[in-house]
Amino acid sequence: MSLAAKRRRTNSTGAAGFGPAASISLHLIGTFDLRQDDRPIELPAGAQRLIAFLGLQKRQMLRVYVAGVLWPDTREVRAMANLRSALWRVHQVGCPVADVSATHLGLARDVTVDVHEVSSQAHTLIGGSVSEPLALDHQALSVDILPDWYDEWIIVERERYRQLRLQALEILAERAMAVGRLAESVEIGLAAVAVEPLRESAQRQLVKAHLANGNVAAALRQYHSYRQLLYDELGLQPSPLMRELIDGLATQP
């Protein structure tokens, strides 16, 4: 269950079904999942794309802009018609998901979005102002935003989130190692490397975690695997900082 789903919910005093006091959450990490009071809300694909886009933007936008982004390969008249159709389908669920006016629209203010919650915690962690640095669940940082979607707008948002979660994962791994949670440090390091295998800072942190855990062989395997990957992909060698980690250890071809 995502962070949004774990929030304490107040009891609805409205009518049975979709009541005005219900809690609505939008989950975009891993897969699209819109819920009200933990009950899934079914939407067709076009309406899902609209709600996902509104959820990621966190602002009111001109209707014509939204239509142009979601249907870039169609004429404006057709794109606006597609937008009206998607909004009608969203309205049919009877759940207040979108704020719509004659000219603008956005996600309803009370809808919680898991990407924003995790991103906020990651920014706090990176800024060094969090009291319990390991409170952020690294599993939420290990998965892309809607990884099976290939719209241009989602690719941009996914890359922004990817860079943020890489930084947060590296810090989490370092903090876990510092407080003696060595197995967890290795697990988080592996998650960071899985996100971006060519990122040396993530590889370096994972090697450190293996060494802190007393697993010299694992550290060497990780180093040589990274060195081969770096050479095969970019024709480069690891930096001196990376090589210093294994200086004095047993070497292999």
C-alpha positions in Angstrom: 0.0 0.0 0.0 1.3 3.4 -0.9 1.9 6.3 1.4 -1.3 8.0 0.4 -3.3 4.8 1.2 -1.8 4.6 4.7 -3.1 8.1 5.7 -5.7 8.2 8.4 -9.1 8.7 6.9 -12.0 10.5 8.4 -15.4 8.9 8.4 -17.7 10.1 5.6 -21.0 11.6 6.7 -22.4 11.7 3.2 -24.6 9.3 1.4 -23.6 5.7 0.8 -21.2 5.4 -2.2 -19.2 8.4 -3.2 -19.6 10.8 -0.3 -18.2 14.4 -0.1 -16.0 13.5 2.9 -14.4 10.5 1.3 -10.7 10.2 0.9 -9.5 10.1 -2.7 -5.9 8.9 -3.6 -4.1 8.7 -6.9 -1.3 6.3 -7.2 1.1 6.7 -10.2 4.2 4.9 -8.9 4.3 1.5 -10.6 0.8 1.6 -12.0 -2.2 3.8 -12.3 -4.6 3.3 -9.4 -7.3 5.8 -8.4 -9.2 5.0 -5.1 -11.8 6.4 -2.9 -11.8 5.2 0.7 -9.4 2.4 -0.6 -12.0 1.3 -3.1 -10.7 1.3 -6.7 -12.3 3.7 -9.2 -12.4 2.3 -12.8 -11.6 4.6 -15.6 -11.0 4.0 -19.3 -7.6 4.6 -20.7 -8.2 8.1 -22.1 -9.6 9.3 -18.8 -6.7 7.7 -16.9 -4.2 9.6 -19.1 -6.1 12.9 -18.3 -6.1 12.3 -14.5 -2.5 11.1 -14.5 -1.4 14.3 -16.3 -3.4 16.5 -14.0 -2.1 14.7 -11.0 1.5 15.2 -11.9 1.2 18.9 -12.8 -0.1 20.2 -9.4 -1.7 23.3 -10.9 -4.7 24.6 -12.8 -4.1 24.6 -16.6 -5.8 26.0 -19.7 -8.0 23.4 -21.2 -6.5 24.0 -24.7 -3.0 23.4 -23.2 -4.1 20.1 -21.7 -5.7 18.9 -24.9 -2.6 19.8 -26.9 -0.3 17.9 -24.6 -2.5 14.8 -24.4 -3.4 14.7 -28.1 -0.5 16.3 -29.8 -1.0 14.6 -33.2 -4.5 15.8 -33.7 -6.0 19.1 -34.8 -7.1 21.4 -31.9 -10.8 20.9 -32.6 -10.4 17.1 -32.4 -8.1 17.4 -29.3 -10.7 19.5 -27.5 -13.4 17.1 -28.3 -11.2 14.2 -26.9 -10.7 16.3 -23.8 -14.5 16.8 -23.3 -15.1 13.1 -23.8 -12.4 12.2 -21.2 -13.9 14.7 -18.7 -17.4 13.3 -19.3 -16.1 9.8 -18.4 -14.4 11.1 -15.3 -17.6 12.9 -14.3 -19.5 9.6 -14.7 -17.8 7.9 -11.7 -19.5 10.5 -9.4 -16.2 11.1 -7.6 -14.8 14.7 -7.3 -11.5 14.0 -9.0 -11.1 17.1 -11.2 -11.7 20.8 -10.8 -13.1 22.0 -14.1 -14.1 25.5 -15.3 -14.9 26.9 -18.7 -11.3 27.6 -19.4 -9.1 25.7 -16.9 -8.9 22.4 -15.2 -6.7 20.5 -12.7 -6.8 17.7 -10.2 -9.2 18.3 -7.3 -7.4 19.9 -4.4 -8.3 17.1 -1.9 -6.9 14.2 -4.0 -3.6 12.9 -2.6 -0.9 11.8 -5.1 1.7 9.3 -4.1 4.4 10.8 -6.3 4.1 14.2 -4.6 4.2 12.6 -1.1 7.3 10.6 -1.9 9.0 13.5 -3.7 8.4 15.8 -0.7 10.0 13.3 1.6 12.9 12.7 -0.7 13.5 16.5 -1.0 13.5 16.7 2.8 15.9 13.8 3.1 18.3 15.3 0.5 18.1 18.7 2.3 19.3 17.0 5.5 16.4 18.3 7.6 14.7 14.9 8.4 14.8 13.7 12.0 14.5 10.0 11.0 16.4 9.6 7.7 15.3 5.9 7.3 11.6 6.6 7.7 11.2 7.0 3.9 10.3 3.6 2.4 13.0 2.9 -0.2 10.6 0.6 -2.1 8.6 3.6 -3.2 11.9 5.0 -4.6 12.7 1.8 -6.5 9.9 2.0 -9.0 9.2 4.4 -11.9 6.2 6.5 -12.5 3.9 4.6 -14.8 6.7 2.5 -16.4 4.5 1.0 -19.1 3.4 4.4 -20.4 5.3 6.0 -23.3 3.6 9.4 -23.8 6.2 12.2 -24.2 4.9 14.1 -21.2 5.2 11.1 -18.9 8.7 10.4 -20.0 9.7 13.9 -18.9 8.1 13.5 -15.5 9.6 10.1 -15.1 13.1 11.3 -15.7 12.6 14.2 -13.2 11.4 11.7 -10.6 14.2 9.2 -11.5 16.9 11.8 -10.7 15.3 12.6 -7.4 14.9 9.0 -6.3 18.5 8.2 -7.2 19.8 10.9 -5.0 17.5 9.8 -2.2 18.4 6.1 -2.5 22.1 6.9 -2.3 21.6 9.0 0.9 19.4 6.3 2.4 22.0 3.6 1.7 24.7 5.8 3.3 22.6 6.6 6.4 21.7 2.9 6.9 25.3 2.0 6.8 26.2 4.8 9.2 23.7 3.4 11.8 24.8 -0.2 11.4 21.9 -1.4 9.3 24.3 -3.0 6.9 22.0 -5.5 5.2 19.5 -2.8 4.5 22.3 -0.6 3.1 23.2 -3.3 0.6 19.5 -3.7 -0.3 19.0 0.0 -0.9 22.3 0.2 -2.8 21.2 -2.6 -5.1 17.9 -0.7 -5.7 19.9 2.4 -6.7 22.1 0.5 -9.1 19.1 -1.1 -10.7 17.7 2.3 -11.4 20.9 3.5 -13.2 23.7 0.9 -13.5 26.1 3.4 -15.0 25.8 5.9 -12.2 29.2 5.6 -10.4 28.0 7.3 -7.1 25.4 4.5 -6.7 27.9 1.8 -7.6 30.4 3.3 -5.2 27.9 3.3 -2.3 27.0 -0.3 -3.0 30.7 -1.4 -2.9 31.1 0.5 0.4 28.1 -1.3 1.8 29.4 -4.7 0.8 32.8 -3.9 2.4 31.1 -2.6 5.6 29.2 -5.8 5.7 32.4 -7.8 5.5 31.6 -9.1 2.0 34.9 -8.5 0.2 34.1 -10.9 -2.6 30.8 -9.3 -3.3 32.5 -5.9 -3.3 35.0 -7.1 -5.8 32.4 -8.7 -8.0 30.4 -5.5 -8.0 33.4 -3.4 -8.9 34.5 -5.6 -11.7 31.0 -5.9 -13.1 30.7 -2.1 -13.1 34.1 -1.7 -14.7 33.2 -4.0 -17.5 29.8 -2.4 -18.0 31.3 1.1 -18.1 33.9 0.0 -20.6 31.4 -1.8 -22.8 28.9 1.0 -22.8 31.1 4.1 -22.8 34.7 3.0 -23.3 35.6 4.5 -19.9 37.3 3.3 -16.7 36.1 3.8 -13.1 37.2 7.0 -11.4 40.1 7.1 -8.9 37.5 7.4 -6.1 36.0 4.1 -7.2 39.4 2.4 -7.6 40.5 3.5 -4.2 37.8 1.4 -2.6 39.3 -1.8 -3.7 43.0 -0.9 -3.4 44.8 -3.5 -1.3 42.1 -6.1 -1.9 42.5 -9.3 -3.9 42.3 -8.6 -7.6 41.0 -10.6 -10.5 41.3 -10.2 -14.3 
